[in-house]
Amino acid sequence: MSKADEPPKIPSPGKVFDDGGILEQCWDGKTTFYFKSWAWQNDWPNIRFEKLDECNEGLQGATFIPLEDEVLSKGIVVLPSEPMEYGKETELLAILQDFINKWCEISPEMSRLLAGYSMLTWVYQKCPAMPIVNARGGAGTGKTRLLETMRHVSYRGLRASGCLSFSAMFRTAERWGGTLCINEGDLKNSSETAEIVKFLNERYEKGGSVWRTNPDSMKGEYFNAFGPTVMTTRQQFGDNALESRCIIVPMTERTRTDIPLNLPPEFYVEALFLRNKLLMFRFRNLGRFANDYKLEFEGLSPRMNQILQPLASLAQSISPEFYDEIKGMVFELQQRIVEAASESEDGMIVRAVFDMKSYGKSEFTPKEISDAIAENGGEVKPVKVGKRLVGLGFKPNRQGKKRLYSLPGAQRETLKRRFVPQEAVSGSSSNDTSDRYDGPGEDDTRFLFNLIGTVHPPRQKVEQCYPNLKSHLAELIERGWVGTQTNGELFVAKRE
């Protein structure tokens, strides 16, 4: 057989075959090789595997060989060295949590969730979406330590930085197919137009891709973008879509003296030990893990339900207790995103509108909204406000030369869930879409109705005389139970 007739050799870090076999590249610090497993569908406890230098089960007789490049030799990607027994999934979850707690200062609840996320990365090909883990905090808060800890126990953890070129990022991510760990991801142009932001928005969901034209051949090239992502940033993203795809991990300054400032050799030994156990977890669970597409948490936003569904599905398969822990955290996770979104330009616009609506206004000009934002210490120019309103669901209405905008009732609750933190919504429920009033206290409601119905006082006078009822009155006005006359006097629009 001539060289031209020899089967091609395909460098690859691994492969999942149609017959159930899983091929995974390993690395002992000196040489690369494969481990191949069988029987993960019908006989998963009794995994059979063998060590191979290459695998000749490729398409059309092609042979897979381990992928060797500078990404591997310089430690930019981390791999296991062999599959290792771990016992029960609950035991693996516990030792992963202990490892994260040992080297990072975060809450026990968050370390438990991140331990589950680490396990999920090893079966991510079976997930319809993968949330982006975003460690967020100022300088010296341990963001990089958490990133490095997660990288060493995630599936093919790839170390990158915010200064990495876009082309290198998506090509390397597809070639290795692992967990992309981006340090200092505060992008200078963090908006919808930034290519890396677009890539990350594509990366969270299966089917996401990057299209490019080869300048030499002028032919289209298509790269798979889907995969797990861990990032560190100092502040929220300018793009609300990217922000909504994140599990935000708040980081604070170090207080524990038992956490070393630099990672000792012990860390890397323990991390390799865990990756080996996680490789066995992949061999056993890739075939039998199934995302529960019907799983949803009531009252949670559709996007948060989407990104948490695979993690919650894995938690269900591990233990009821772990699932309950995830369930207990979901609203806190959503609230972190809402708090961050409230400080964005869209968030400032929405909060300004809700402030003005509480004073009885139902239509607004971009200039009025911009002025209201300025009163709250922010800045969004009227021109930019006008450009954002339609995209947020506001309805335009031109009156002569003046363009007014109103907010339909159906869109009000959606924007409130996305941009208004719960503590800023007095007495209201995030999943209440009716006009029914469930405010704090029937006596307060009756008192205000009687006062307004008989005296018709100005709102300013009521707020001065009864400051403890100020937010209560604002909610009655927002829900349409109390109206405001042009001269500022209040009137009852609806009664209980």
Secondary structure by P-SEA (a helix, b strand, c coil): cccccccccccccccccccbbbbbbbbcccbbbbbbbccccccccbbbbbbbccccccccbbbbccccccccccccbbbbcbbbbbccaaaaaaaaaaaaaacccccaaaaaaaaaaaaaaaccccccbbbbbbbccccccaaaaaaaaaaaacccbbbbcccccaaaaaaaaaacccbbbbccccccccccccaaaaaaaaaaccccbbbbbcccccbbbbbbccbbbbbccccccccaaaaaacbbbbbcccccccccccccaaaaaaaaaaaaaaaaaaaccccccccccccccccccaaaaaaaaaaaaaaaaccaaaaaaaaacaaaaaaaaaaaaaacaaaaaaaaaaaaaaaccccccaaaaaaaaaaacccccaaaaaaaccccbbbbbbcccbbbbbbcccaaaaaaaccccccccccccccccccccccccaaaaaaaaaaaacccccaaaaaaacccaaaaaaaaaaaccccccccbbbbbcccc
